[in-house]
Amino acid sequence: MRERELTDAQWAALEPHLPPRRPATGRPAKDHRTVVEGILWRLRTGAPWRDAPERYGPWQTLYSRFRRWQRAGVWDRALAAVQAEADARGELDWTLHFLDGTTVRAHPHAAGAKRGAATRRSAAPAAAGGPSSTSAPSAAASRSASS
């Protein structure tokens, strides 16, 4: 028996939230579990769709079903439903949060902004003639002491 991406319990929780398997016309659709596991394999590995193992079926099937369900909002609804069910059972800890790079706003310099365009320092402090660093007064004091 081959390894699965989803346990039987995970699949039982997800399956009711997926569209029905029966096609309107044409060839019968590939088994949802096999396709979902192929999609999860691809997302976990980061490999190109074309490199999906044959055990999941044609890569075109994986990609087209992923995109079709994405556009139809199937993934969002399934996640919300599975979360709501787990929350009702008291299995979620809403006090724990995670952030990743997609939710954290970067500083303008990290985003490739032109140098000096986004955050230009004012010329007023330099025109005032004060020291430009914290070590300047001690350097000036040592120069006057040695004179």
C-alpha positions as CSV (number, residue, x, y, z in Angstrom):
1,M,0.0,0.0,0.0
2,R,1.4,3.4,-0.9
3,E,1.6,6.3,1.4
4,R,-1.2,8.9,1.3
5,E,-1.0,12.6,1.7
6,L,-4.2,12.6,3.8
7,T,-5.2,10.2,6.5
8,D,-8.7,8.6,6.4
9,A,-9.9,10.9,9.1
10,Q,-8.7,14.0,7.3
11,W,-10.3,12.9,4.1
12,A,-13.6,12.1,5.9
13,A,-13.6,15.7,7.2
14,L,-12.8,17.3,3.8
15,E,-14.8,15.1,1.4
16,P,-18.3,16.4,2.2
17,H,-17.2,20.0,1.3
18,L,-16.0,19.1,-2.2
19,P,-18.2,19.3,-5.3
20,P,-20.0,16.1,-6.4
21,R,-17.9,13.7,-8.4
22,R,-20.4,12.8,-11.1
23,P,-19.7,14.7,-14.3
24,A,-22.5,16.2,-16.4
25,T,-21.3,14.6,-19.5
26,G,-18.4,12.7,-20.9
27,R,-15.8,10.6,-19.2
28,P,-16.2,9.9,-15.5
29,A,-14.1,12.3,-13.4
30,K,-10.9,11.1,-11.7
31,D,-11.4,10.2,-8.0
32,H,-11.4,13.3,-5.9
33,R,-9.2,11.9,-3.2
34,T,-6.5,10.9,-5.7
35,V,-6.6,14.4,-7.3
36,V,-6.6,16.2,-3.9
37,E,-3.6,14.2,-2.8
38,G,-1.8,15.0,-6.0
39,I,-2.6,18.7,-5.5
40,L,-1.3,18.5,-1.9
41,W,1.9,16.7,-3.1
42,R,2.5,19.5,-5.5
43,L,1.9,22.2,-2.9
44,R,4.0,20.5,-0.3
45,T,7.0,19.9,-2.6
46,G,6.8,23.1,-4.7
47,A,7.6,21.0,-7.8
48,P,6.2,22.0,-11.2
49,W,2.8,20.5,-12.0
50,R,4.4,18.5,-14.8
51,D,6.5,16.6,-12.3
52,A,3.6,15.2,-10.3
53,P,4.0,11.4,-9.8
54,E,1.9,9.3,-12.2
55,R,0.0,7.7,-9.2
56,Y,-2.0,10.9,-9.0
57,G,-3.0,10.8,-12.6
58,P,-2.3,13.3,-15.4
59,W,-0.8,16.5,-14.2
60,Q,-3.2,18.4,-16.4
61,T,-6.1,16.9,-14.3
62,L,-4.5,18.0,-11.1
63,Y,-3.8,21.6,-12.4
64,S,-7.2,22.1,-14.0
65,R,-9.2,20.8,-11.0
66,F,-7.1,22.9,-8.7
67,R,-7.7,26.1,-10.8
68,R,-11.3,25.4,-11.4
69,W,-12.0,24.8,-7.7
70,Q,-9.9,27.9,-6.8
71,R,-12.0,30.1,-9.1
72,A,-15.2,28.6,-7.8
73,G,-14.2,29.2,-4.2
74,V,-14.3,25.5,-3.3
75,W,-11.0,25.7,-1.3
76,D,-12.1,28.8,0.7
77,R,-15.5,27.3,1.6
78,A,-13.9,23.9,2.5
79,L,-11.4,25.6,4.8
80,A,-14.1,27.7,6.5
81,A,-16.3,24.7,7.0
82,V,-13.6,22.4,8.3
83,Q,-12.4,25.2,10.7
84,A,-16.0,25.8,11.9
85,E,-16.5,22.1,12.6
86,A,-13.2,21.9,14.5
87,D,-14.1,25.1,16.4
88,A,-17.5,23.6,17.4
89,R,-15.7,20.6,18.8
90,G,-13.3,22.9,20.7
91,E,-10.2,21.7,18.8
92,L,-9.0,25.2,17.7
93,D,-6.9,27.5,19.8
94,W,-7.7,31.0,18.4
95,T,-5.1,32.6,20.7
96,L,-2.3,31.3,18.6
97,H,-1.5,33.2,15.4
98,F,1.1,33.0,12.7
99,L,2.3,35.5,10.1
100,D,4.2,34.8,6.9
101,G,5.7,37.0,4.3
102,T,2.4,37.4,2.4
103,T,0.8,39.2,5.3
104,V,3.7,41.4,6.5
105,R,4.1,44.8,4.8
106,A,7.7,45.4,3.8
107,H,9.6,48.6,4.2
108,P,9.7,50.6,0.9
109,H,13.5,49.9,0.5
110,A,12.8,46.2,0.6
111,A,10.2,46.6,-2.2
112,G,12.7,48.0,-4.7
113,A,11.8,51.7,-4.3
114,K,14.2,54.1,-5.9
115,R,16.8,55.3,-3.4
116,G,15.7,58.5,-1.7
117,A,12.4,58.7,-3.5
118,A,10.1,57.2,-0.8
119,T,11.8,58.4,2.4
120,R,14.1,61.4,1.8
121,R,15.7,63.0,4.9
122,S,15.3,66.6,5.4
123,A,18.2,68.9,4.6
124,A,17.4,71.2,7.6
125,P,19.5,69.3,10.3
126,A,22.6,69.4,8.1
127,A,22.1,73.1,7.4
128,A,21.9,73.7,11.1
129,G,25.6,72.7,11.4
130,G,25.2,70.3,14.3
131,P,27.2,67.1,14.7
132,S,26.2,64.4,12.2
133,S,26.9,61.5,14.6
134,T,27.1,60.7,18.3
135,S,30.8,60.3,18.2
136,A,31.4,63.8,16.7
137,P,31.5,65.7,20.0
138,S,34.1,63.4,21.6
139,A,36.3,63.5,18.4
140,A,36.1,67.3,18.4
141,A,37.0,67.4,22.2
142,S,40.0,65.2,21.6
143,R,41.2,67.4,18.8
144,S,41.0,70.5,20.9
145,A,42.7,68.8,23.8
146,S,45.6,67.8,21.7
147,S,46.1,71.3,20.3
